[in-house]
Amino acid sequence: MALMCRDELEREGIPMGTLRDWHTIHSISRPESSQGQAGKPGSGKPGANSPIRMDPSPSRRRDQAHKWVEHPNRTFGGAGLHLGQRGFLRVDTMNDWFKEFGRPIAIDTDVRRYAGALLRPAPKLFGDRKLELCIEPTKELGGGPPYQITFAQKTRRDLSCRVSEGSEAEERKAAEAAAELSELAAIEADILAGCEELALHVAMAEGLGRILLADRDVDGLERVLLSPSGHKVLLPGDSPDEAQLREDWEAMIKVMKSVETVIKAEMYWAAMMSLTAEECPEAKKWPCLSAEAQAPLLHLYRPATMSSHLAGRRLWPVGATNADAPSDVLRPLIAPESNRVIEEDGAAPRERLPQRVEKTLKTEDLAISALCQHFALRVAPAKLEKLVMVWKFNSFSAEGGLELFLGPSMLSHSCDPNCHWSYDMDDHFGLSTNCEGLVKDEEATISYLPEGTLAEGTSQRRDALAVSWAFFCRCRRCEQQAMPMCPECVGKPMSVVMSDLEEPVYPGLCVFCDDCKKDDLQGAHGYFLHCWSCDGDLCPDCGAARSEAHALQEQKPVSSLEGCVAVTCRECTAEPISMS
């Protein structure tokens, strides 16, 4: 596969300016200027260090017409080949090259995994732009973390990306993407370390975070993951050896009751038992972790913040740098502007309820600072709260306590999962596919819910998931139920409000359902439905009832022409359809 020759370019309608650009980039003259020394502009031949290999042109227009970008590194291979092989970075046509990779100006080299080279940028041609390569994990290469070459909008000095304009905003965005890419590679190494029978890899998904995808096509009932325990914490027993721990447990319960936190006591205990020796109290002999064993725990999912309406939480103090700072001044919740809305029909304005300013605000857990003070913990309160959230949203119930499995913590929930899990004789977490198996790059999912809850209706399942794991399920089974339409705003679907993550919709007021009149929806349910145009609210059950009624109405057939008399034609007029 070679690049298009000059005749083919003309036949395909590619402007000659593009070919001129190509020659200029590679410091190769156009055919008319073939005089000069090799390797210099105007020479017609590449220099000794050029990665361009010239092939004879079928159009007999000298030897510039076909060009290959040769991979010069003899150790790491290239173009997706196995380690130790040499290869070429190839494209079918020059038009494909520009369409896929942008104008090839410069490329950074990753000397560890892939070494590629293009020529230096042409002066005053395309500005300060860079073409870089993005490296992603693959199962193709054995031994250590394997990689393949792909192109994506992520960059780093040694891991690369697509063409970017070089503006400050784009450079900052590229740097953030580079950090994310580097973090993902480190996380995969930490999270999947020690896993056996592995047929999955870590990937990022928008709206889901880190997930596990199949490396290959997997047969039904085949095991794809066997994970040892990441960390197990037992609750204090009745033995004399655990008397001190039992006393500390009871003291922790008293501290939690003083701030009325809604998080279970086991989560705080597990977090304190996950500290390093340098972070534990000096006067107590608690079980502790090494810094290396603790680091993977902090990679696991946790929400950025929780709602300030939850018991035991308050807004993060303005200007504070840690959770111990005083919080005398809190951010305002009610918008300063007027909440009066003018009706479209010219009626008198109606008074709207007070509206929140922001969807989420940074908050702090009052129990964290109280525990740090009571036990003289030497850990930053923010880090301890991260550990509490990690245990709350990722732990599995274990005999006598809680347990974390690092790899399985990346598994997403589905009410129609394609995998199931169990414990083996060594208490390892085993994940196997269901009868259908998995196709390559398909996400592996399990059910977070027990069988009884999984058999309930969509609104009940979604509410249970929102209460325990603070997310609104959008799996293929739940998505069969459409979002309900607002009863006041015709044809407009309502929005989901996550109770534990979002600030109160009406600061200082309870939310009640417009249909069943049930009050305190944000306190009683994991989610509820809200219309931001008219302040309409529905509980999960009433929202599901409206969705089902709307679906039945849409499916109802018109049996005769008489049934169409009062029907409004949506396509052409606002008048009822006439019988005449």
C-alpha positions in Angstrom: 0.0 0.0 0.0 1.6 3.2 -1.2 0.6 6.8 -1.2 -1.2 8.2 -4.3 1.0 9.3 -7.1 0.6 12.7 -8.8 -1.7 11.3 -11.5 -4.0 9.7 -9.0 -4.1 12.9 -6.9 -5.3 14.8 -9.9 -7.8 12.2 -10.8 -9.2 12.2 -7.2 -9.5 16.0 -7.2 -7.0 16.6 -4.5 -5.6 20.1 -4.9 -2.0 20.4 -5.9 -1.4 22.7 -3.0 -1.8 19.6 -0.8 1.0 17.8 -2.8 3.2 20.9 -2.6 2.6 20.9 1.2 3.5 17.3 1.3 6.8 17.8 -0.5 7.6 20.9 1.6 7.0 19.0 4.8 9.4 16.2 3.8 12.1 18.7 2.5 11.7 17.1 -1.0 11.3 19.3 -4.0 8.6 19.1 -6.6 9.5 17.2 -9.7 10.4 20.4 -11.6 13.2 21.2 -9.1 15.3 18.1 -9.0 18.7 19.7 -8.9 20.7 19.9 -5.7 22.3 17.8 -3.1 20.6 14.8 -1.6 18.7 15.5 1.6 18.3 19.2 1.0 15.4 21.2 -0.4 15.4 21.0 -4.2 17.3 17.7 -4.2 14.6 15.3 -5.2 16.2 12.6 -3.0 15.8 12.1 0.7 18.8 12.4 3.0 20.5 9.5 4.8 18.6 10.1 8.0 15.3 10.6 6.4 12.5 8.1 7.4 11.1 8.5 3.8 11.8 5.6 1.5 11.3 6.4 -2.2 9.6 3.8 -4.4 9.4 4.0 -8.3 6.3 5.8 -9.5 4.0 3.9 -11.9 3.3 7.2 -13.5 7.0 7.6 -14.4 7.1 11.0 -12.7 10.4 10.4 -11.0 10.6 8.6 -7.7 8.9 11.1 -5.4 5.3 9.9 -6.1 5.2 7.0 -3.5 6.5 7.5 0.0 6.6 5.3 3.0 7.3 6.5 6.6 9.8 4.0 7.8 10.0 2.9 11.5 13.7 3.3 12.4 13.7 1.6 15.9 15.0 -1.9 15.9 14.0 -2.8 19.4 10.3 -1.9 20.0 8.7 -2.5 16.6 6.1 -0.3 15.1 2.8 0.2 13.3 1.1 -2.2 15.7 3.6 -5.1 15.0 5.0 -7.3 17.7 7.9 -6.3 19.8 11.2 -6.7 18.2 9.9 -6.4 14.6 10.5 -3.5 12.2 7.8 -2.0 10.2 6.4 1.0 8.4 3.6 3.5 9.3 1.4 3.1 6.3 -1.6 4.8 4.7 -3.5 3.9 1.6 -3.8 7.4 0.2 -2.5 10.9 1.0 -6.1 12.0 1.4 -6.6 9.3 4.0 -3.5 10.5 5.8 -4.7 14.1 6.1 -8.3 13.1 6.9 -7.2 10.7 9.7 -4.1 12.4 11.2 -4.2 16.0 10.1 -1.2 17.7 8.5 1.9 15.8 9.6 4.2 18.5 10.9 6.1 17.1 13.8 6.0 14.0 16.0 7.3 13.3 19.5 8.9 9.9 20.1 8.0 7.4 22.8 11.4 5.7 23.2 10.0 3.2 25.7 7.2 1.6 23.6 7.2 3.0 20.1 9.6 5.1 18.1 8.2 6.9 15.0 9.7 9.7 13.0 8.5 12.2 10.5 10.5 15.1 9.2 10.8 18.5 10.9 8.0 21.1 10.4 8.1 23.2 7.4 8.6 26.9 8.2 5.5 29.2 8.0 3.3 26.4 6.6 0.8 25.2 9.2 1.8 27.1 12.3 2.7 25.6 15.6 0.9 22.2 15.4 2.0 18.8 16.5 1.1 15.3 15.4 1.6 12.8 18.2 0.8 9.2 18.8 -1.6 7.9 21.5 -0.8 4.6 23.1 -3.5 2.4 24.5 -3.4 -1.1 26.1 -4.1 -4.2 24.0 -3.9 -7.9 24.5 -1.8 -8.4 21.3 1.6 -8.3 22.9 2.5 -10.7 25.7 4.6 -10.0 28.8 4.1 -6.9 30.9 1.6 -4.2 30.1 1.0 -4.5 26.3 0.3 -1.6 24.0 -0.9 -0.8 20.5 -0.8 2.4 18.6 -4.0 4.4 18.0 -4.7 8.0 17.4 -6.9 10.0 19.8 -7.3 13.4 21.3 -4.9 12.8 24.2 -1.4 14.0 24.5 1.8 13.9 26.6 5.4 14.5 25.7 6.1 10.8 25.5 2.5 9.7 24.7 1.0 11.5 21.8 -2.2 12.9 20.2 -3.8 14.4 17.2 -3.1 17.8 15.6 -3.8 20.7 18.0 -3.5 24.4 17.3 -1.2 25.2 20.1 -3.3 27.8 21.8 -3.1 28.2 25.5 -6.6 26.7 26.1 -5.9 23.7 23.9 -2.5 23.1 25.4 -4.1 23.1 28.8 -6.8 20.7 27.6 -4.1 18.5 26.0 -2.2 18.5 29.3 -5.3 17.4 31.2 -5.9 14.7 28.7 -2.3 13.6 29.0 -2.6 13.4 32.8 -5.8 11.4 32.4 -4.1 9.0 30.0 -1.1 8.5 32.2 -3.3 8.0 35.2 -5.3 5.4 33.4 -2.2 3.3 32.6 -1.0 3.5 36.2 -4.5 2.6 37.5 -4.7 -0.4 35.3 -1.3 -1.7 36.5 -2.4 -1.2 40.2 -6.0 -2.4 40.0 -5.5 -5.5 37.9 -2.2 -6.6 39.6 -2.6 -10.1 41.0 -5.7 -10.9 38.9 -5.7 -14.3 37.2 -7.6 -15.7 34.1 -7.8 -12.1 33.0 -9.7 -11.4 29.7 -10.6 -7.8 30.5 -8.9 -4.4 30.4 -9.6 -1.0 31.9 -11.1 1.8 29.8 -12.7 5.2 30.2 -16.4 5.8 29.3 -18.1 9.1 29.3 -20.6 9.3 32.2 -19.4 6.0 33.7 -15.8 6.6 34.5 -13.5 3.5 34.5 -15.0 0.3 33.2 -13.9 -3.2 32.2 -14.0 -4.3 28.5 -13.5 -7.7 27.0 -10.0 -8.2 25.4 -11.4 -10.7 22.9 -14.6 -12.7 22.1 -15.5 -14.8 25.1 -17.6 -17.9 25.1 -20.6 -18.4 27.4 -20.0 -19.4 31.0 -16.2 -18.7 30.6 -14.3 -17.2 33.5 -12.9 -13.8 32.6 -11.5 -12.6 36.0 -10.3 -14.1 39.2 -9.4 -11.4 41.7 -7.8 -11.8 45.2 -9.0 -9.5 48.0 -7.6 -6.0 47.9 -8.3 -5.3 51.6 -10.6 -6.9 54.2 -11.6 -5.2 57.4 -13.3 -7.1 60.3 -15.5 -5.5 62.9 -14.2 -5.9 66.5 -15.1 -9.2 68.1 -15.7 -10.3 71.7 -12.2 -11.8 72.3 -10.0 -10.3 75.0 -7.3 -9.5 72.3 -9.8 -7.1 70.6 -10.9 -5.3 73.8 -9.1 -2.1 72.7 -10.6 -2.2 69.2 -14.0 -2.8 70.6 -13.7 0.2 72.9 -12.6 2.4 70.0 -15.6 1.1 68.0 -18.0 2.2 70.7 -16.3 5.6 70.9 -16.7 6.0 67.2 -20.4 5.2 67.4 -20.8 8.0 70.0 -19.0 10.5 67.8 -21.2 9.6 64.8 -24.4 10.0 66.8 -23.3 13.4 67.9 -23.3 14.6 64.3 -26.2 12.4 63.1 -24.4 11.1 60.0 -26.4 8.9 57.6 -23.4 6.8 56.5 -23.1 3.4 58.1 -20.6 3.1 61.0 -18.9 0.2 59.2 -17.7 2.5 56.5 -16.0 4.9 58.9 -14.4 1.9 60.7 -13.1 0.4 57.5 -11.7 3.7 56.4 -9.8 4.2 59.7 -8.5 0.6 59.4 -7.1 1.5 56.0 -4.7 4.1 57.2 -0.9 3.8 57.1 1.2 3.5 60.2 2.2 7.2 59.9 -1.5 8.2 59.8 -2.8 6.1 62.7 -2.9 7.4 66.3 0.4 7.2 68.0 -1.1 5.9 71.2 -3.1 3.1 69.6 -2.1 -0.2 67.9 -4.5 -0.3 65.0 -4.2 -2.6 62.0 -2.6 -0.5 59.2 -1.6 -0.7 55.6 1.6 0.2 53.8 1.5 3.2 51.5 1.8 0.9 48.5 -1.2 -1.2 49.6 -3.3 1.9 50.3 -2.6 3.7 47.0 -4.8 1.4 44.8 -7.8 1.9 47.2 -7.7 5.7 46.4 -8.1 4.8 42.6 -11.6 3.4 43.2 -14.7 5.3 42.4 -16.1 7.9 44.8 -18.4 10.9 44.1 -16.8 14.3 44.0 -19.1 15.6 46.7 -22.4 14.9 48.5 -25.4 17.1 49.0 -25.5 19.5 51.9 -29.1 18.5 52.7 -27.8 15.2 54.0 -27.6 14.8 57.8 -24.1 15.3 59.1 -22.9 17.4 56.2 -22.3 21.1 55.7 -21.1 23.4 52.9 -17.4 23.7 52.5 -16.3 27.0 54.1 -15.5 29.8 51.6 -11.8 30.2 51.4 -11.0 27.2 53.6 -8.1 24.9 52.7 -9.1 21.9 54.8 -12.0 20.4 56.6 -10.9 21.7 60.0 -11.3 25.4 59.0 -14.2 27.2 60.6 -17.3 27.5 58.4 -18.9 30.7 59.7 -19.5 32.0 56.1 -21.2 29.6 53.7 -22.1 30.1 50.1 -25.5 31.4 49.4 -28.1 28.9 48.1 -30.8 31.2 46.9 -30.3 33.1 43.7 -30.3 36.9 44.2 -32.3 37.6 41.1 -36.1 37.7 41.1 -38.0 34.4 40.7 -41.0 36.1 39.2 -42.0 34.7 35.8 -44.2 36.4 33.2 -46.8 34.1 31.7 -46.8 33.8 27.9 -50.5 34.5 27.6 -50.1 37.9 29.2 -51.6 36.9 32.5 -50.4 38.4 35.8 -46.9 37.2 36.8 -46.8 34.2 39.1 -44.3 33.8 41.9 -41.8 31.0 41.4 -40.3 29.0 44.2 -36.7 29.9 45.3 -34.2 28.3 43.0 -30.8 26.9 43.8 -27.7 28.6 42.4 -25.6 25.5 41.6 -26.3 21.8 41.0 -23.6 20.7 43.3 -21.5 22.4 45.9 -18.4 21.2 47.8 -19.4 19.9 51.2 -17.7 18.3 54.2 -18.6 15.4 56.5 -18.8 16.6 60.1 -18.1 13.1 61.4 -14.6 13.2 59.7 -13.3 16.2 61.6 -14.8 14.9 64.8 -13.2 11.5 64.4 -9.8 13.0 63.5 -10.0 15.1 66.7 -11.3 12.4 69.0 -8.7 9.8 68.0 -5.9 12.2 67.2 -5.5 10.9 63.7 -2.5 12.1 61.8 -4.3 11.9 58.4 -5.7 14.8 56.4 -9.5 14.9 56.9 -10.0 15.1 53.1 -8.1 11.9 52.6 -10.0 10.1 55.4 -13.3 11.2 53.7 -12.1 9.8 50.4 -11.5 6.4 52.1 -14.9 6.5 53.6 -16.5 7.1 50.2 -14.4 4.4 48.6 -15.7 1.8 51.2 -19.3 3.1 50.9 -19.5 2.8 47.1 -17.1 -0.2 46.4 -17.1 -2.6 49.3 -18.6 -6.1 49.3 -20.2 -7.7 52.4 -17.9 -10.3 53.9 -18.2 -12.6 56.9 -17.6 -10.5 60.0 -16.9 -7.2 58.1 -16.3 -5.6 54.7 -14.0 -6.5 51.7 -12.7 -4.6 48.7 -11.8 -6.3 45.4 -9.8 -3.9 43.3 -10.5 -5.2 39.8 -14.2 -6.1 40.3 -14.8 -2.6 41.7 -14.5 -1.4 38.0 -17.6 -3.4 37.0 -20.6 -1.4 36.1 -24.2 -2.4 37.1 -26.8 -3.6 34.7 -30.3 -4.8 35.5 -29.7 -7.3 32.6 -26.1 -8.2 33.3 -23.9 -10.2 31.0 -21.7 -11.7 33.8 -22.2 -13.2 37.2 -19.9 -13.5 40.1 -19.1 -15.9 43.0 -16.4 -16.7 45.6 -14.1 -19.6 45.2 -12.6 -21.8 47.9 -9.9 -19.3 48.6 -12.4 -16.4 48.9 -11.3 -15.0 45.5 -13.8 -13.1 43.5 -14.6 -15.0 40.3 -16.3 -13.4 37.4 -17.8 -15.5 34.6 -19.9 -14.7 31.5 -23.5 -15.6 31.2 -24.7 -18.0 28.4 -24.4 -15.4 25.7 -20.7 -14.7 26.4 -19.0 -11.4 25.4 -17.8 -9.9 22.1 -14.5 -8.0 21.9 -14.6 -4.6 23.5 -18.1 -5.3 25.1 -18.4 -4.0 28.6 -18.6 -6.6 31.4 -21.5 -5.9 33.8 -22.9 -7.4 36.9 -26.0 -6.7 39.1 -25.5 -4.8 42.3 -29.0 -5.7 43.4 -30.2 -8.9 45.2 -32.5 -11.2 43.1 -35.6 -10.0 44.9 -35.0 -6.3 44.1 -33.9 -7.2 40.6 -37.3 -8.7 39.9 -39.1 -5.5 40.9 -40.3 -2.7 38.5 -38.0 -0.1 36.9 -38.8 2.7 39.3 -38.1 0.4 42.4 -34.8 -0.8 41.0 -33.7 2.7 40.0 -34.6 4.0 43.5 -32.8 1.2 45.3 -29.6 1.9 43.2 -29.9 5.7 43.7 -30.2 5.2 47.5 -27.3 2.8 47.9 -24.9 3.9 45.0 -26.2 7.4 44.1 -26.6 6.8 40.3 -29.6 6.7 38.0 -29.6 3.4 36.1 -29.7 3.7 32.3 -29.1 0.1 31.4 -30.9 -1.4 28.4 -33.6 -2.9 30.6 -34.3 0.3 32.4 -34.2 2.4 29.3 -37.2 0.6 28.0 -39.2 2.9 30.2 -39.1 6.4 28.7 -38.7 9.6 30.8 -42.1 11.0 31.8 -43.4 14.1 30.1 -44.1 17.2 32.3 -47.8 17.4 32.9 -47.7 21.2 32.5 -45.1 21.7 29.7 -46.6 19.6 26.8 -44.1 17.4 25.1 -41.1 18.2 27.4 -39.5 15.3 29.3 -38.7 15.9 33.0 -35.2 15.8 34.4 -33.7 13.5 37.0 -32.5 15.0 40.3 -30.1 12.7 42.3 -31.1 13.3 45.9 -27.8 12.5 47.6 -25.6 14.3 45.1 -27.4 17.5 44.2 -28.2 20.6 46.2 -31.9 21.2 47.2 -34.0 22.3 44.3 -35.9 24.7 46.5 -33.5 25.9 49.2 -35.3 25.8 52.6 -38.4 24.0 51.2 -39.5 20.4 50.9 -40.2 18.9 47.5 -43.7 17.2 47.1 -45.1 15.1 44.3 -47.6 17.0 42.1 -49.6 13.7 41.6 -49.7 11.8 44.9 -48.8 14.8 47.1 -46.1 12.8 48.9 -43.7 15.3 50.5 -39.9 15.5 51.1 -39.0 13.7 47.9 -35.3 14.5 48.2 -35.2 13.0 51.7 -37.4 10.0 51.0 -36.1 8.8 47.6 -32.8 8.3 45.9 -34.0 10.4 43.0 -37.1 12.3 41.8 -38.2 14.0 38.6 -38.3 17.7 38.1 -39.3 20.2 35.4 -37.0 23.3 35.4 -39.5 25.3 33.4 -42.6 25.1 35.6 -41.3 23.6 38.9 -43.2 20.4 38.5 -42.1 17.4 40.5 -43.0 13.7 40.5 -41.9 10.8 42.8 -40.4 7.8 41.1 -43.6 5.8 41.2 -45.8 8.6 39.7 -43.2 9.2 37.1 -43.2 5.6 36.1 -47.0 5.6 36.0 -47.0 8.6 33.6 -44.4 7.0 31.4 -46.5 3.8 31.1 -49.7 5.8 30.4 -47.9 7.8 27.7 -46.5 4.6 26.1 -49.9 3.0 26.0 -51.4 6.1 24.5 -48.7 6.2 21.8 -49.4 2.5 20.9 -53.2 2.8 20.8 -54.3 2.2 17.1 -57.0 4.2 15.4 -59.7 1.7 14.5 -61.9 3.8 12.2 -62.1 7.2 10.4 -64.6 8.3 13.0 -61.9 8.1 15.6 -59.9 10.7 13.7 -62.5 13.4 13.6 -61.2 15.3 16.7 -57.5 14.4 16.0 -55.2 17.3 15.2 -53.0 16.9 12.2 -49.4 17.4 13.5 -47.8 17.7 10.1 -49.6 20.6 8.4 -52.2 22.4 10.5 -53.4 23.1 14.0 -57.0 22.5 13.0 -58.8 19.2 13.6 -59.0 16.8 10.6 -62.2 17.3 8.7 -64.5 14.5 7.6 -65.5 16.3 4.4 
